[in-house]
Amino acid sequence: LRASDPQVGAFHKQWDIKQRLGPIEENPARWSELTVINVVDTLKKGELAISIDCGDKDFFLTTNRQLHAKLKAMGIAHDYAEHPGAHNWDYWKLALTRQMAFAARHLEHGTVDAR
């Protein structure tokens, strides 16, 4: 496990994550265990409604593409979309409508895969 690994430690210096998990160099197993790309391994088909909505200029774009590819390879149903924009309120204001529709669809039908 390396701090430079885009699937695990790409953001190890941001959001005070290391205050909660400890430095990645000292706690590689914990970081690996709690990284989203690895948590996917614990998912079962149909247990969770997942929507990934990312701007094409978002610094999470590469990570989200990796997550999308892994979910797809594992056969885990999910919505994935890229739209123009960055990781900011201008993007989120537009994405909110899409995300609320996604949540409403799943809550209304009481299912994970309500397309």
N, C-alpha and C positions, 0 to 999 in steps of 0.2 A: 504494500500500500504506500503510495507516494502522495504528498500534498499536491503535486502537479497533475495527478490523475483526474481528467475532466469528469469522470463518472463518480468520483468519490470526494476529492478534496479541492475542487475548483474554487470553492468559496470559503475555504477554511479560515480566512482572515476577516470575514465580514460578519456583521450582525451579532457580534459577541458569541458566536457559536463555540469558539474554543473555551469560553468561560463556563459553558454548560457541559461540554464533552471532554474538556482538557485538550491540550495541544495534540494535533494529529500525529506528530512524531512520537509522542509518548503513549498515545491511546489508539493505535491503528485499528485494533479489533472493534472497538466501540464505534469509531467513525464508519468503518465498513458495515457493521451491523445496522446502523441507523440511516445510512445513505439510501435515498429513495430508489435508486437503480438496483440496489441489493434487496430492499424490502419487497420488491416485485416478486422475488423468488418465493416469498411466503404466501402470495395471493392464490386463491383458488378461483377458477372460472366462475363467473356469475355472482361473486360475493360482494362486489363493490362497483358502484357507478363511478366511472372515471372520465373526466373531461380535461383536456389539456388545450389551452387557448393561448397562443404566444405570438407576440409581435415579431415581424421579420428583422427588426433591429434590436431586439431584446437580448441582453447579455446571457439569458438562460436558453437561447435558441438551440445551441448545439446540445446542451444537456437534455432539453425537451425532445429533440429529435432522437437522441440515444434512448431515452425512456420510451418513446413511441415505438421505435424499432424493436425494443425488447418485449414490450407488451404484445406487439403484433406477432413476434416469433413464438411467444408462449400461448398465443390464441386467447389472450385476455381482451374481452370487448372493451372498447373505449372510444371516445370522440377525440379527434385530434384536428386542430385547425391552426393555421398561421395566417395572420392578417397584417397589413401594413401598420407599423408602429413600433414603439419602444416600450421599456418597462417603466411606465409612468401613468399618471392619472388620465391623460388624454386617451391613452389606449384602454385603460381599465373602465372608463366611463362607457365606451362602446362595447367592451367585452361583457360588462355587467348584464346587459340585456340578453346576450347569448347564454350566459351562465345561469341566469334566472330561469330561462326557458328550459335549459337542460335539467335543472333541479326540479322544476315544476312537472316536467314530463315523467321523471322517475318517481316523484312523490305521488303524483296522481295515479300512476299505474301500480305503484308498490313493487316495482321490479327494477332490476339492475339494467337489463337490456331492453329499454323501451324506445325503440326507434320508430 
